């Protein structure tokens, strides 16, 4: 009864519910620039600066995108995005980045370092008694930080530099989400787009001070 009322044998929303709908619409309108920013950063992180709509839909809830983000966001930023569909199949429809935004090509790690006036570095959340883990973390930190927005084609697969880049990219993806977490299975669906290793779970478990991996409800989440 707080949502619906019957009037002349017709069902309609109550004033309270109509106010909630209007409030939701107003909130989505105010968040459009943020949605556009996140979408642009995702495309900038991808190898081809393009992601299929089907794959974006897999994680749209994690980034807070509204269901109608394709109609709501993409047409309003024609300088940033365009819809492409070279094959004509619905499954191949994709959003492509048209313009590289240097101001957006700054990771959370880099933004934090700039505020502190320090070199970019990861924070570590491990007990002080985990001596060997701390040693591995410090060894990892001795490798120069590689921005996930930088071109990675010159990095050698399996190298420490590539590992640093992969850790940075996953960290940035998680930082863009609402709850700072992601299903590892879903994240694995984007290996090709984000040039991530096949054994992604091995990479994540190798860095317990940076990532926490959970198996709650038998769903692996980072």
C-alpha positions, 0 to 999 in steps of 0.5 A, spaced: 500 500 500 505 504 500 507 503 493 500 502 489 493 505 490 487 503 487 483 508 483 477 507 479 479 500 478 486 502 476 492 501 479 497 507 480 503 509 484 502 513 490 505 520 491 510 517 496 512 512 490 512 517 485 517 522 489 522 516 490 522 515 482 523 522 481 528 522 486 532 516 483 531 520 476 534 526 479 540 522 482 542 518 476 542 525 472 547 528 477 551 522 476 552 522 469 558 525 469 561 520 473 558 514 469 562 517 463 568 518 467 568 511 469 566 508 462 572 512 459 577 510 464 575 502 463 576 503 455 582 507 456 585 501 460 583 496 455 587 494 449 583 496 443 580 502 447 573 498 445 569 493 449 563 490 447 556 492 450 555 484 452 561 484 456 560 491 459 553 489 462 557 483 466 560 488 470 555 494 470 552 493 477 559 493 480 560 500 477 553 503 478 551 504 471 544 504 470 540 499 465 540 504 460 547 507 460 548 506 453 542 511 451 543 515 457 551 516 457 554 514 450 550 519 446 551 525 450 558 525 450 559 524 442 566 527 443 568 521 447 564 515 445 561 512 439 557 505 438 560 500 433 558 494 430 562 492 424 559 485 423 552 487 424 551 482 430 548 484 436 553 480 440 559 484 437 556 491 438 561 495 442 563 502 445 569 505 443 573 511 445 574 516 441 578 521 444 584 520 449 583 524 456 590 525 459 586 527 465 583 521 466 589 517 465 591 517 472 590 511 477 588 511 484 595 509 486 598 515 482 593 520 485 594 518 492 602 519 491 601 526 488 597 528 494 602 525 499 608 528 494 611 521 494 613 516 488 607 511 486 607 505 491 602 500 493 599 500 501 600 493 504 595 490 509 599 484 513 600 483 520 607 485 522 609 478 524 608 475 517 616 477 515 617 473 509 610 476 506 613 483 508 620 481 505 616 479 498 612 485 498 618 490 499 622 486 493 615 487 489 615 494 491 622 495 489 620 494 481 618 501 478 611 502 478 607 502 471 601 505 470 595 501 467 594 507 463 601 506 459 602 502 453 604 495 455 606 492 448 614 493 450 613 489 456 615 481 456 610 476 458 612 473 465 617 478 467 617 482 474 615 488 470 609 485 467 607 482 473 607 489 476 603 492 471 598 487 472 597 488 479 596 495 478 591 494 472 587 489 477 588 494 483 585 500 478 579 496 476 577 494 483 578 502 485 573 504 480 568 499 483 562 501 488 565 496 493 572 495 491 571 488 489 570 483 483 568 476 482 574 473 479 571 469 474 568 475 471 574 479 471 577 473 468 572 474 462 576 480 460 583 477 460 584 479 452 581 486 453 585 488 459 591 483 457 591 479 464 594 473 465 591 466 464 592 464 471 589 470 474 587 467 481 595 465 482 597 472 481 592 475 486 594 470 491 601 472 490 600 479 493 596 478 499 598 484 502 594 488 496 588 483 495 584 479 499 581 473 496 575 470 499 571 464 497 564 466 501 558 462 498 563 458 494 564 464 489 571 467 489 572 474 490 578 479 490 
